[in-house]
Amino acid sequence: MSSPLLSRLSRLRLRKPPALGVRHLGGARLLSETPLCHIYGVEHCGEDQVKGNIGRLMITDFSGPSCWTRVLEKTVPMEMMTERGTMGASHGWVLTWRDGCPYLADDLNPGASSSAFSGITLPHFETLPHCQTKLVTNVAMSSSSPRDDCILAVKFAGPQLSLCRPGGKNNKWVNIKIEYPGFSSSRVIYSKMDNKFAMVASGGRSIGSWNLVDETFKVETCSVVLPELLESEWEELDSCCKTEELVESRSTKEMFMIKRFRKRNNEEGCGGRMEEHKMWVFELQYSNWRYTQDIGDLCIFLSKSEPFCLKASSHQKCKNSIYFLDKTERGIFTIADKCKTSNFSNFTAPYFIPPQSYLNASRSKPSSTFFF
């Protein structure tokens, strides 16, 4: 019998993003009104004795059928918009550095006001033998707030995965060295359905998971049923940089794997930049990843933050689509049409922040026995 993690099914259009206008708001939004958004940048506005140079947070609001940039009154440290300002994000909480220590902050969460700022200083990372803790692949959280019974997972480039309870009295790191090959560049997610942190290995044929109940890391194998292509199409894809990542649809209780193909654009004026070329979506059917071009009334959001999935009709978004964001490119990929629309800019904090309705739905209570 297959495990719960390997028994998922599922279903996921596109329009060209409109030109972005900028408008200033009179104050920060209430937490219950947090929009679906991404972090656009920071508008410098002065200095703070604690934070140093500060600026007003700028977000691109995706909560309606169109999007526009808003400048909030919420102020954040300017250094968070630098190349090394952040290490990863989940639910609007950002892992950064403060006073030489890893620090979990709500600076980039548009639903948290500056006056009610909260953050948590974490213990120094502990580097396992033959591992490194300088380069972080991504972070994931088991709850929308670290003040809850929440577990934070940090996946480093290489074999190390580290976990802690940010709001617990004993928030020391629990470190796991993944002995299985193929997980060095994997990105971790929290699966609410299975109460696990999960990641997919390169190629998609292995899923690794840390079970929060029995505190074990397990690797399960699965087959990948690829689409049928011409030999010339395979040759084209062989020239691309390929990555895989998981995303869970909590509303439909399904698990997807996204296989991304990025290619260097050497055309005049493009400067040899890396761009999204194709995206394939696979749904988990028992122990098989099956290629699909229809995920129904869903849309997926991929960025440097923990990925998430929403019901498109509930959020005025394009169904059967993938919204993606990285440091230089933002766009929409229509799964059925295999069509991409994107624009290019410098996104120093390329994080999609899910709406508050999603945050409320994602609250969970992991086992209280977890490393205590």
VENCOR-V75891 format. One record per backbone hydrogen bond with DSSP energy under -1.0 kcal/mol. CO is the residue of the C=O (numbers start at 1). NH is the residue of the N-H. If there is no record, write none. Layout:
BEGIN
co = {CO:CO}
nh = {NH:NH}
END
This chain:
BEGIN
co = {4:21:23:30:31:34:36:37:38:41:43:46:48:52:53:54:54:55:56:57:58:58:59:60:68:69:70:71:74:76:77:78:79:82:88:89:90:93:94:95:96:98:101:102:103:104:105:106:109:114:118:120:128:135:138:140:145:148:151:152:153:154:155:155:159:160:161:162:163:164:165:174:176:182:184:189:191:191:195:196:197:198:199:201:205:206:207:208:209:210:211:216:218:220:223:225:230:231:232:233:234:237:241:243:245:247:249:249:254:255:256:257:258:259:260:261:261:262:263:265:267:270:273:275:278:280:281:282:283:285:287:288:289:290:296:298:299:300:301:302:308:310:312:312:320:321:322:323:324:327:328:329:330:331:332:333:334:334:339:341:343:349:350:351:353:355:356:357:358:360:367:369}
nh = {7:69:71:33:34:356:62:353:60:58:56:54:52:48:78:45:46:76:43:72:40:41:70:38:61:23:59:25:57:55:80:81:82:85:95:306:93:90:105:87:103:101:98:122:96:120:94:109:112:117:106:104:131:157:155:153:148:150:142:164:140:162:137:138:178:156:176:154:174:152:168:163:161:202:158:198:195:196:212:191:210:189:208:204:222:201:220:199:218:197:215:211:209:207:289:291:234:235:236:237:238:240:262:260:258:256:253:254:249:284:247:282:245:280:243:277:278:241:275:272:270:273:265:263:261:259:292:257:290:288:223:285:225:283:298:320:310:323:308:325:301:299:315:317:335:300:333:302:331:347:345:326:343:324:341:322:338:339:334:332:330:351:304:39:37:359:360:361:362:363:370:372}
END
